[in-house]
Amino acid sequence: MAFVNIQNLRKSYGDVVAVNDVSLDIEEGEFVSILGPSGSGKTTMLKSIAGFVDPTAGSIVVAGNEMIGLPPEDRNMGLVFQRLALFPHMSVFDNVAFGLRHRENLTEAEMEERVAEILEIVSLPGYEDRNIQNLSGGEQQRVALARVLVLEPDLLLYDEPLSDLDRQLREQMRREIKDLHDRLEITSIYVTHNQREALTLSDRVLVLHEGEKVRYAPPSEIYQDPQSKFVANFVGDSNFVSVTKGQNGTVTFEDDDISLPMHEADADAPTDLLYIRPEDITINPSDGDRVFSGTVRSTVHLGSVTEYKIEVGGNEFLTTDLGAPKYTKGDSVTVQFEDYGLVEA
């Protein structure tokens, strides 16, 4: 049996359904992200797991024990909040030891040893006497992690912990969370609206939309085989074209004469919507098939890459190219569609 097993979880507030019949399993030591836009139900689901929200229906089993009905303090879970909720008037030691003083019968010497060990793990050795207010944002994030880890939780829950950080610090902390999980292998659930965080941190990603589970798979599968227009558009960028399936194993753009060979995996797909990732469109290829004439409609330089919108037939496609702009608005080019697939609308 999976370490975490959630079955038919539902939470409604009157006529509003926040989480609708969601089931998933998480193996011991796995890192799973719950990814979705605002209002998708991801935070409600996390709070249900943590014990701060009572589900309307369903089951949450962790390490073989049913969690429904247990108060948060009896679930042995650690929660890293979006707001760090550190005590500014306390030292690093007192912040990290706060939970130990209330939950475990340890001597002061044992507590000091435990806190020292965990500060070493989060790369803050010797910080016990530091004042919280004198720490950098990244150091405060590590103290918040240490305060949770020192309690040795069965399950570690993250509630969008990096959303208030600037880009550089967010990237640094994302790498540190990944390194920490690789070392400790604590089963973790991470809530985020940030696709980059979900894809880079996770063993598997649960994508929620309007309270419903729309995809649960490893990051590479979600990106390469999104299965629905919502996932293809929310996880990365995509171009969408309505197509007609032909009898000869091709798909043809509606209102256009552009045809592409259909992938074998899409032969039985009950949909007529094609998606193409921007990075799967090559401008002015040296050779190959699936090459069509187009016109550059816009150019945006983003530093390491340049984004182009290129009109092909009656459709406009977003694509990217490494480096500075090579083409300007109005230029005639050819494009090659290297990869694509069908998704549900």
N, C-alpha and C positions, 0 to 999 in steps of 0.2 A: 504494500500500500504506500502511496505517496506520503511524504512528510507533511505536506499541507494539502488537504482535500476540501474543496469548496463545491457544494452541490446546490444548484437551483437557487442561488442567493437572490433575494428580492427585497427592495426597500422602497416603499411608497409613502408619500405625504399627501393624504387625501387622494385626489385624482391624479396627482403628479407622481409618476414612477421614476425614481432616481436611478435604481439598478434593477434590471429586468431579467431574472432567470439566468444568472451567470454561473457557469460551472468551470472549474479548472483544477489541475493538480500541479504541485510543485515538489520536485525531488529534494531530498536533504542536501544542503550545500549549494543549491541553485540560486541564481540571481535573476529575478523576474521583475520586469518593469510593467506598470499599468500606464498606458499611454493614451491620451485623448485630449480633445479640446476642452475649453471651459464648458461646464454643464454636461459632460459626458458620463458622470457618475463615478469617476476614479477616486475622488477624495471620500465620497460616501462609502465606497467599497472598502477603502483602507480603514476608515473609522469603524466600520462594522467588524473588521478583523481584529482591530485593537480593542474593541469593547466600548467605544464611546458612542456608538449608534446601535440601537437594537433593530436587527433585520425584521422585516415583515414576514419573511419565510426563508427557508433554506437551512443549510448546515455548514458549519466551519469546523473542521477537525484538524488539529495540529499535534503531531507526535502521538497520534492515536487517541487524543482526548477531545471531546466536543467542547467548543468554546462558547457556544450560545448559552447565555445565562450566567457566565462567569464574569465578575467585575474585572476591569482592566488590570488591577494590581495582582490578580491571581493567574494571569495568562503567561507570565514570564516572557514578555515581548519588550523589545526596546524600540522607542520611537524617536526619530530625529526630526524635529519640527522645521517648518519653513522659517519661523521666527525662532532663534536659538534658545530663548528663554533662560539664558544664563543669569546668575545672580551677580550683579555688578559690584556689590559691597563685599563679596566673598573672594577669597584667593582661588587659584586654579585647583589646589588640593581640595578645598571645601566644596567647590562646585562638583568635582568628579566624585568625591566621597559622599555626596548628599544622599544618594539612593542607598548606599551601603549602610549608612547610619540608621535608616528607617526600615531596611528589609532584612539585614543579616546581623547575627550576634557575633561580631568580630572584635578582637582587642584592637587597641590603637596601633600596635605594632603590625598586626596582620593587615589592617586597613592601609597603613602607610606602604607596606610591601605591595599590596594589590594595586594601589593607585600608581606607584612607581612603575610597575610592570606595564600597565596600560598606557601610561604617558610615553614610555619607551616605544610601544607599538605604534602610537600615532605621531611619532617623531617630535615629541615635546619633553625629552628627558631633562630633569632638573628644573622644571617649570612650576613645581608645587607652590612656591611662595609668591609667584607673580600675581599682580592684580589684573583682573579680567579687563578692566578699562584700558590697560596699557598694552594689550595684545593687538596684533593686526587682525583683519577680518578672517584670513586663512587660519590663523592660530586659534581664534575663537571657534571656528568651525571644527577644528580638531578637538578642542575641549568638549564641545557638545557631543562629538562622537565618542570620546573617552568616557563621558558620564554615562552613556548608554552601554558601551561595551564592558565596563567594569562589573556590571551586573550579570554578565554571562547569559544573555537571553537566548532562548530557543529560536526566536524569529526576530529579525531586525527589520523595522519598518521605516521608510524614508518618505516624508511628506513634502515633496518639492523643495529639498533643502538648499538648492543652489539658485533658486529663481531670483533672489534679491541681490545676488553678487554681480559685479561687473564682469565683462567677458573674459578678461585675462585670469581673474581669480576663479571664475566658474570653471574654466578649462583645467586649471591647476587642481582644484578640488575634485573634479571628475576623475582625473587620473589617480589621485590619492585614494578615492573611494574604490576604484577598480583594483589598485594594488593591495589595499587592505582586505578586500574580499578574497582575492587570490591567495593571500596568506592565511586568513582565518577560516575561510569557507563557511561562514555563518549563513544559513538560509535567509534570503533577503527579498523584500518586496519594495519596489521603488516607484513612487507615483510622480509623473511628470507630464508636461505638455510639450517638452522639448524632445524632438525626434532624435537629435544628435546624441543626447544623453542616453535615451532608451536603446539606440542601436549599438552604441559603443560599450555600454556597461553590462548588457544583459545576456544571459544564456537563452532566455525566451522573452517575448514581448506579448502582452495582452493589449490589443487595441479595442477601446470602447468608443461607441458612438451612440449618443442619446440613450445611455443606460444599458446598451446591449453589446454583447461580445461579437465583434465582427472578424477578428483574426487572433489566433494564438499560436505562435510559431517562433523558431529562431530568427534573429534579425535578418540574416541573409535571405531566408525564405520570404519574409514579409516584404522585403524590398524587391526581390527578383520575381516574386509570384504574389502580388497583392490581392488578386482575386476579386476585388471590388473597386469601383471608381473612388469611393471615399478613402480607402487605404492607399491607393496609388497616388492620390492627390495630397493626402495628409502626411504620408511618410515619403518625403522627397517631392520633386516636381515631376509632372507628367503632362504630355500633350494628349488630347483625346480627339478621336475622329470616329464618326458614325460610319459603319461599313456594311457591305452586303456580302454574305458568304456565297461563293460560287461552287458549282458542282465539280470543278477541276482542282480543288484544294487551294483556292485563292480567296482573298478578301479584297473587295474593291471599295474605294472611298465613295460615299454617297455624293451624287452631283459632280462626279469627277471620273476620269478614266484611269486613275492610278490604281494598279493592282499589286498586291504583295502575296508571296506564298505563305500559306497558313501553317503554323507550327502544328505538329502532330498532336501535342497536348491540348491544343485549342479546338480540335476537330469537332468535339461534342459539346463545346461550351455553349450554354443557352443564352448567348448575348451577341449583340452586334456593335459593341463599343471597343475600339482599339486604343491602346495606350502606348506611347513611345516616350521613354525617358530622354531628357535633353542631351545627356552624355552619350546616348546611342544614335545620335544624328551627327554624321561627319560632313563637314563642309569641304567641297572640292576634293573628293577622294581621287587618288591616282588611278584606281581601277576598281573593278568589282561590279556586282549586279545591284539591283534595287536602288539605282541612281536616277534622280529626277532634277529637272531644272527649277530654279527658284529665284526670288528677288529679296534682297535684304531690306527689311522695313524699319528696323531700329537696331542701335548698337549701344550697349552699356558696359563700360569698363569697370570691373570690380577688383582690380589689383592683379591678383594672380591669374584670373580668368576674365574673359569677355563674354557677355551674353548677347545673343543675336535673336531677333525675331525675323523669320524667313517665311515668305509666302510661297507655298507650293500648290499649284492648282488653285482651288478655292479655299485653302486652309492655311492658317498661320501657325508656325511651329517655333517654340522656344528651344534654343540649343546653346551650348557653351563651347568655348575654344580656349586653350591655354594661352596665356600671355596677353600682350597689348592688342588692340583692335587691328585686324588685317583687312577688314572690309567696312564700307560705309553705306549709309542709306542709299538705296537705288541700285547698288551693285548687282549684277547678274552672277549667280553662282549655281553650282550643282550640289545636291545633298544626297547622302546615302543613309537609308534607314537600316542600321546594323542589327537591331534587336527590337522586339515589340511583342505584344500579347493582347489577349482579349480579357476584359473584366466585366463584371456585372455593373450595370448603370446604377 
